[in-house]
Amino acid sequence: MQSKRPRLQDSGRKLWLRELRGICDRRSESAGLDGLCLLRRFIRDVMDLSSPFCLFPTSPMCCRHSYDRFLPDGLDPCLVAGVKDAGKASAFVKHDLKVKLREWLDGKHYGADENSDWDSEIDGYCPSSQSFDADNYPSSLPDGKSRLSTKARVIVLSYLFRYSDDDSSFKRAYKELEQSGLELLHLCGCGICSSSQRGCVTPSHLMLGSRLLNEDHKSVHFVLRLATSADEYRNLHKSISALQDGPNGRVSGCF
């Protein structure tokens, strides 16, 4: 039976998530664990502040929600992590994360990746172990070629970390990110705060939603920014929350 051709038209989030899974898939047999299970454990390590392998230490974000009086009860404050390019969300270099993933797998003694010199950046696609073919997918980083520095958003890892307590929740969250066309929304409205401030990466502030819902959120957050006092902010938030519960409410969980 002929294997499926790679979906070369896919790019961005879907693409690099498949690349990470492809690396884990090639270690799954020797590790005795499913590839997504390995990826879940890796993301828990790189996102957990108590882990010695943590790659994304967080710090408080300088936004309205850093003050308790502007933060709705029971919600976490905004945190930042990763690097910041002007006008863009918090990010990381995709190639660096793949290198760290292989180092982590090696450190856990999860087998040797015989294809490690092929799957760094494979012409924009990294197939899983079941269909990997070294002849068809040679390395795009031969000797003498400069290191690739393409970035991806930290919030994708934060969203997966939120659902990384067990395999079933993680697999469901991964498939939603890797297969759907839904966007990652910031309930706090601090995705890209300013040209100098990195965006919020707090896991509990993230949700998947449609582009239409994202536009609704932007409108709500614009209104909330008009508040000049804590009382005015809370009154606006209470009014918007009441509208969310109406028959036509779409602004799910926004604050």
C-alpha positions in Angstrom: 0.0 0.0 0.0 1.4 3.3 -1.0 2.0 5.7 1.8 0.3 9.1 1.9 2.1 12.0 0.4 3.1 14.7 2.9 0.7 17.7 3.1 3.2 20.3 1.9 0.5 23.0 1.7 0.3 23.0 5.5 2.5 25.6 7.2 2.9 27.4 10.5 1.5 25.8 13.7 0.4 22.6 12.0 3.7 22.1 10.3 6.1 22.4 13.3 3.8 20.4 15.6 4.1 17.5 13.1 7.8 18.0 13.1 8.0 17.7 16.9 5.8 14.6 16.8 7.9 13.1 14.0 11.0 13.3 16.2 9.1 11.6 19.1 7.5 9.0 16.8 11.0 7.8 15.7 11.9 7.2 19.4 8.5 5.6 20.4 9.4 2.0 19.8 12.7 2.1 21.8 11.0 4.1 24.5 8.0 1.8 24.7 5.8 4.9 24.7 3.5 6.5 22.1 5.1 9.5 20.3 2.5 11.9 21.6 3.1 10.6 25.1 6.8 11.5 24.7 5.9 14.9 23.4 3.6 15.5 26.4 6.3 14.6 28.9 8.8 16.9 27.1 6.4 19.9 27.1 5.7 19.4 30.8 9.5 19.5 31.4 10.2 22.6 29.3 7.2 24.6 30.6 7.2 23.6 34.3 9.0 26.2 36.3 10.0 23.6 38.9 11.7 21.4 36.2 15.5 21.6 35.7 14.8 21.4 32.0 12.5 24.5 31.9 13.2 26.5 28.8 10.6 29.2 29.3 10.8 30.8 32.7 7.9 33.3 33.2 7.8 36.7 34.7 5.0 39.1 35.5 3.6 41.1 32.6 3.4 44.9 32.9 -0.3 45.2 32.1 -3.5 46.2 33.7 -4.0 42.6 35.0 -0.8 42.8 37.1 -2.9 44.8 39.6 -5.4 42.7 41.7 -8.0 45.5 41.5 -8.2 45.1 37.7 -8.1 41.3 37.7 -11.5 39.5 38.0 -11.7 37.2 41.1 -10.2 33.8 40.8 -8.1 34.4 37.7 -4.3 34.2 37.3 -2.3 37.3 36.3 -0.7 37.7 32.9 2.8 36.3 32.6 5.4 36.6 29.8 8.0 34.2 28.4 10.1 33.7 25.3 11.6 36.3 23.0 9.9 39.4 21.5 10.1 40.8 18.1 8.6 44.3 17.6 4.9 44.0 17.0 4.8 40.2 17.4 3.7 37.8 20.1 6.1 36.0 22.4 8.1 33.4 20.5 10.9 30.8 20.4 13.2 29.6 17.6 11.7 26.3 16.2 15.0 24.8 15.3 16.3 25.3 18.9 13.3 23.6 20.4 13.9 20.5 18.1 17.5 20.4 19.2 16.4 20.5 22.9 13.8 17.8 22.2 16.5 15.4 20.9 18.8 16.3 23.9 15.9 15.6 26.2 15.1 12.3 24.6 18.8 11.3 24.7 19.0 12.3 28.4 16.0 10.1 29.2 17.6 7.3 27.2 14.7 7.1 24.9 16.6 5.4 22.1 18.9 6.8 19.4 17.4 8.7 16.6 19.2 7.4 13.5 17.5 10.1 11.4 18.7 13.0 13.6 20.7 14.5 10.8 17.7 14.5 8.5 14.8 16.0 10.4 16.0 19.4 11.6 14.2 21.4 9.0 13.1 19.1 6.2 12.1 21.5 3.4 9.1 22.6 5.5 7.9 19.2 6.4 8.8 16.4 8.8 6.8 13.2 8.3 6.2 10.7 11.1 8.3 7.6 11.5 5.8 5.4 9.7 6.4 7.2 6.4 9.9 8.7 6.8 12.1 8.2 3.8 15.7 9.6 4.0 16.0 9.6 0.2 12.9 11.7 -0.3 13.5 14.0 2.6 17.2 14.8 2.9 18.5 17.3 5.4 18.0 21.0 4.6 20.9 21.9 6.9 24.0 20.6 5.1 27.5 21.6 6.3 28.2 25.2 5.8 24.6 26.4 5.8 23.5 28.9 8.4 21.2 28.0 11.2 17.6 28.6 10.6 15.9 31.0 13.0 12.2 30.8 12.1 10.1 31.4 15.2 6.8 30.1 16.5 4.6 31.3 19.3 5.1 30.3 22.9 1.3 30.2 23.5 1.0 27.0 21.5 3.3 25.3 24.0 1.5 27.0 26.9 -1.9 25.7 25.6 -0.5 22.1 25.4 1.0 22.4 28.8 -2.4 23.3 30.2 -3.7 19.9 29.1 -0.6 17.9 29.8 -1.7 16.3 33.1 -2.7 13.1 31.3 -2.3 11.5 27.9 -6.0 11.7 26.8 -6.4 15.4 27.5 -3.0 16.2 25.8 -3.8 14.1 22.7 -7.2 15.9 22.3 -5.6 19.3 22.7 -2.8 18.4 20.2 -5.2 17.2 17.6 -7.3 20.4 17.9 -4.1 22.5 17.3 -2.7 20.3 14.6 -5.9 19.5 12.6 -8.4 22.4 13.1 -8.3 25.9 11.7 -9.2 27.4 15.0 -7.2 30.3 16.4 -5.6 30.6 19.9 -7.4 33.4 21.7 -6.2 35.5 24.7 -9.1 35.8 27.1 -7.1 38.6 28.9 -6.6 40.6 25.7 -2.9 40.9 26.2 -1.6 38.7 23.4 0.5 41.6 21.9 0.5 44.3 24.5 2.8 46.8 22.9 5.8 47.1 20.6 8.2 46.6 23.5 6.1 44.3 25.8 6.1 40.5 25.2 2.6 39.0 25.0 0.8 37.0 27.7 1.5 33.2 27.8 -0.5 32.3 31.0 -2.1 28.9 30.1 -5.4 29.6 31.7 -5.8 32.7 29.6 -5.8 30.8 26.4 -8.7 29.1 24.4 -9.3 27.9 20.9 -11.9 29.7 18.9 -13.0 30.9 15.5 -11.8 34.1 13.8 -15.2 35.6 14.4 -14.9 35.0 18.1 -11.4 36.5 18.1 -12.8 39.6 16.5 -15.5 39.8 19.2 -12.8 39.5 21.9 -10.8 42.4 20.4 -13.9 44.6 20.5 -14.5 43.7 24.2 -10.9 44.3 25.2 -10.9 47.7 23.5 -13.9 48.7 25.6 -12.3 47.4 28.8 -9.2 49.5 28.1 -11.3 52.6 28.2 -11.8 52.1 32.0 -9.9 54.7 34.0 -10.5 53.2 37.5 -10.8 49.8 39.1 -14.6 50.4 39.8 -15.2 51.4 36.2 -13.3 48.4 35.0 -15.3 46.0 37.2 -18.6 47.6 36.2 -17.7 47.2 32.5 -16.6 43.6 33.1 -19.8 42.8 34.9 -21.9 44.3 32.1 -20.0 42.4 29.4 -20.2 39.1 31.4 -24.0 39.6 31.6 -24.1 40.0 27.8 -22.1 36.8 27.3 -24.8 34.9 29.0 -27.5 36.2 26.7 -29.1 34.2 23.9 -26.8 35.7 21.3 -23.7 35.9 23.5 -20.5 34.8 21.7 -17.7 36.4 23.9 -17.0 33.2 25.7 -14.9 33.6 28.9 -13.4 36.9 27.9 -12.1 39.2 30.7 
